[in-house]
Amino acid sequence: MIAEQVQMKDKADIKRDISVASGNPDIIFTNDLDDAIIGYTTRDSVVYAVDKIIRILMDGGMDYDDAIDHFYYNIDGSHVGKYTPIYIHTPYHVCKKMRKL
């Protein structure tokens, strides 16, 4: 129970923590993909792991092909200004380790 509460708190605070750490209140986040955040850049763009985004989309009911299409067309294909998020492909072992955090 305590571990679940800590994990929920961490998810709720990640956007605030990145905004405070970057010093930029205008930093842009992608809706509903907090679990895929892996950091932010020196230019205040939030960085997301593509494979984690695909997994989130699939967990939401999409099959793999639909998740890939949705990601590249609707998420990666969106430019929302100066602080548009960055989406990177990460080595499997890095994301596997991050899932345990």
Phi and psi in degrees as GROMACS dihedral restraints (atoms count N, CA, C in turn):
[ dihedral_restraints ]
;  ai    aj    ak    al  type     phi  dphi    fc
    3     4     5     6     1   -63.9    20    10
    4     5     6     7     1   -42.1    20    10
    6     7     8     9     1   -61.2    20    10
    7     8     9    10     1   -39.4    20    10
    9    10    11    12     1   -65.4    20    10
   10    11    12    13     1   -40.0    20    10
   12    13    14    15     1   -65.4    20    10
   13    14    15    16     1   -41.2    20    10
   15    16    17    18     1   -63.9    20    10
   16    17    18    19     1   -44.0    20    10
   18    19    20    21     1   -63.0    20    10
   19    20    21    22     1   -42.7    20    10
   21    22    23    24     1   -64.0    20    10
   22    23    24    25     1   -40.2    20    10
   24    25    26    27     1   -63.3    20    10
   25    26    27    28     1   -44.4    20    10
   27    28    29    30     1   -59.6    20    10
   28    29    30    31     1   -43.2    20    10
   30    31    32    33     1   -65.6    20    10
   31    32    33    34     1   -39.4    20    10
   33    34    35    36     1   -68.7    20    10
   34    35    36    37     1   -29.9    20    10
   36    37    38    39     1   -94.3    20    10
   37    38    39    40     1    -8.9    20    10
   39    40    41    42     1   -61.5    20    10
   40    41    42    43     1   -42.4    20    10
   42    43    44    45     1   -65.1    20    10
   43    44    45    46     1   -44.1    20    10
   45    46    47    48     1   -63.1    20    10
   46    47    48    49     1   -43.2    20    10
   48    49    50    51     1   -62.5    20    10
   49    50    51    52     1   -42.0    20    10
   51    52    53    54     1   -68.1    20    10
   52    53    54    55     1   -41.3    20    10
   54    55    56    57     1   -60.8    20    10
   55    56    57    58     1   -43.7    20    10
   57    58    59    60     1   -67.9    20    10
   58    59    60    61     1   -46.2    20    10
   60    61    62    63     1   -63.5    20    10
   61    62    63    64     1   -39.1    20    10
   63    64    65    66     1   -76.1    20    10
   64    65    66    67     1   -23.6    20    10
   66    67    68    69     1    76.5    20    10
   67    68    69    70     1    13.0    20    10
   69    70    71    72     1  -118.4    20    10
   70    71    72    73     1   109.5    20    10
   72    73    74    75     1   -73.3    20    10
   73    74    75    76     1   -11.2    20    10
   75    76    77    78     1   -96.4    20    10
   76    77    78    79     1     7.6    20    10
   78    79    80    81     1   -57.6    20    10
   79    80    81    82     1   141.7    20    10
   81    82    83    84     1  -107.4    20    10
   82    83    84    85     1   132.6    20    10
   84    85    86    87     1  -114.3    20    10
   85    86    87    88     1   150.5    20    10
   87    88    89    90     1   -88.7    20    10
   88    89    90    91     1   129.1    20    10
   90    91    92    93     1   -57.5    20    10
   91    92    93    94     1   136.4    20    10
   93    94    95    96     1    64.2    20    10
   94    95    96    97     1    19.2    20    10
   96    97    98    99     1  -122.8    20    10
   97    98    99   100     1    28.4    20    10
   99   100   101   102     1   -56.6    20    10
  100   101   102   103     1   -34.4    20    10
  102   103   104   105     1   -67.8    20    10
  103   104   105   106     1   -13.8    20    10
  105   106   107   108     1   -97.3    20    10
  106   107   108   109     1    -2.4    20    10
  108   109   110   111     1   -69.7    20    10
  109   110   111   112     1   132.1    20    10
  111   112   113   114     1  -120.7    20    10
  112   113   114   115     1    -2.5    20    10
  114   115   116   117     1   157.0    20    10
  115   116   117   118     1  -161.6    20    10
  117   118   119   120     1  -147.3    20    10
  118   119   120   121     1   159.9    20    10
  120   121   122   123     1   -92.8    20    10
  121   122   123   124     1   171.9    20    10
  123   124   125   126     1   -70.1    20    10
  124   125   126   127     1   -12.4    20    10
  126   127   128   129     1  -103.1    20    10
  127   128   129   130     1    16.7    20    10
  129   130   131   132     1    66.9    20    10
  130   131   132   133     1    37.0    20    10
  132   133   134   135     1  -105.8    20    10
  133   134   135   136     1   133.7    20    10
  135   136   137   138     1   -72.7    20    10
  136   137   138   139     1   140.5    20    10
  138   139   140   141     1  -109.9    20    10
  139   140   141   142     1   129.4    20    10
  141   142   143   144     1  -118.7    20    10
  142   143   144   145     1   147.7    20    10
  144   145   146   147     1   -89.5    20    10
  145   146   147   148     1   121.9    20    10
  147   148   149   150     1   -59.0    20    10
  148   149   150   151     1   -45.4    20    10
  150   151   152   153     1   -64.2    20    10
  151   152   153   154     1   -31.7    20    10
  153   154   155   156     1   -72.3    20    10
  154   155   156   157     1   -35.5    20    10
  156   157   158   159     1   -63.2    20    10
  157   158   159   160     1   -45.9    20    10
  159   160   161   162     1   -58.3    20    10
  160   161   162   163     1   -43.6    20    10
  162   163   164   165     1   -62.2    20    10
  163   164   165   166     1   -42.6    20    10
  165   166   167   168     1   -61.7    20    10
  166   167   168   169     1   -44.2    20    10
  168   169   170   171     1   -63.5    20    10
  169   170   171   172     1   -40.8    20    10
  171   172   173   174     1   -67.6    20    10
  172   173   174   175     1   -39.1    20    10
  174   175   176   177     1   -63.1    20    10
  175   176   177   178     1   -24.5    20    10
  177   178   179   180     1   -84.4    20    10
  178   179   180   181     1     0.2    20    10
  180   181   182   183     1   116.5    20    10
  181   182   183   184     1    -6.7    20    10
  183   184   185   186     1   -81.0    20    10
  184   185   186   187     1   149.6    20    10
  186   187   188   189     1   -82.6    20    10
  187   188   189   190     1   172.1    20    10
  189   190   191   192     1   -56.8    20    10
  190   191   192   193     1   -48.5    20    10
  192   193   194   195     1   -62.9    20    10
  193   194   195   196     1   -42.1    20    10
  195   196   197   198     1   -65.6    20    10
  196   197   198   199     1   -38.2    20    10
  198   199   200   201     1   -64.2    20    10
  199   200   201   202     1   -42.5    20    10
  201   202   203   204     1   -62.6    20    10
  202   203   204   205     1   -49.1    20    10
  204   205   206   207     1   -59.7    20    10
  205   206   207   208     1   -45.7    20    10
  207   208   209   210     1   -61.5    20    10
  208   209   210   211     1   -44.5    20    10
  210   211   212   213     1   -60.0    20    10
  211   212   213   214     1   -54.0    20    10
  213   214   215   216     1   -68.8    20    10
  214   215   216   217     1   -33.6    20    10
  216   217   218   219     1   -84.7    20    10
  217   218   219   220     1   -48.8    20    10
  219   220   221   222     1   -93.4    20    10
  220   221   222   223     1   -28.3    20    10
  222   223   224   225     1  -103.4    20    10
  223   224   225   226     1   -63.4    20    10
  225   226   227   228     1   -65.3    20    10
  226   227   228   229     1   -29.6    20    10
  228   229   230   231     1   -78.2    20    10
  229   230   231   232     1    -3.1    20    10
  231   232   233   234     1   -93.3    20    10
  232   233   234   235     1   130.5    20    10
  234   235   236   237     1  -114.9    20    10
  235   236   237   238     1   118.3    20    10
  237   238   239   240     1  -116.6    20    10
  238   239   240   241     1    24.1    20    10
  240   241   242   243     1   119.0    20    10
  241   242   243   244     1  -168.4    20    10
  243   244   245   246     1   -55.8    20    10
  244   245   246   247     1   -36.3    20    10
  246   247   248   249     1  -104.4    20    10
  247   248   249   250     1    31.1    20    10
  249   250   251   252     1   -52.8    20    10
  250   251   252   253     1   132.7    20    10
  252   253   254   255     1   -58.6    20    10
  253   254   255   256     1   157.5    20    10
  255   256   257   258     1  -112.0    20    10
  256   257   258   259     1   137.1    20    10
  258   259   260   261     1  -117.8    20    10
  259   260   261   262     1   122.0    20    10
  261   262   263   264     1  -123.5    20    10
  262   263   264   265     1   151.7    20    10
  264   265   266   267     1   -88.5    20    10
  265   266   267   268     1   131.0    20    10
  267   268   269   270     1  -116.2    20    10
  268   269   270   271     1   150.6    20    10
  270   271   272   273     1   -59.8    20    10
  271   272   273   274     1   144.4    20    10
  273   274   275   276     1   -53.7    20    10
  274   275   276   277     1   -43.4    20    10
  276   277   278   279     1   -66.2    20    10
  277   278   279   280     1   -28.4    20    10
  279   280   281   282     1   -68.6    20    10
  280   281   282   283     1   -48.1    20    10
  282   283   284   285     1   -68.6    20    10
  283   284   285   286     1   -35.2    20    10
  285   286   287   288     1   -62.1    20    10
  286   287   288   289     1   -41.8    20    10
  288   289   290   291     1   -66.5    20    10
  289   290   291   292     1   -40.7    20    10
  291   292   293   294     1   -65.4    20    10
  292   293   294   295     1   -32.9    20    10
  294   295   296   297     1   -62.6    20    10
  295   296   297   298     1   -26.8    20    10
  297   298   299   300     1   -80.2    20    10
  298   299   300   301     1   -16.3    20    10
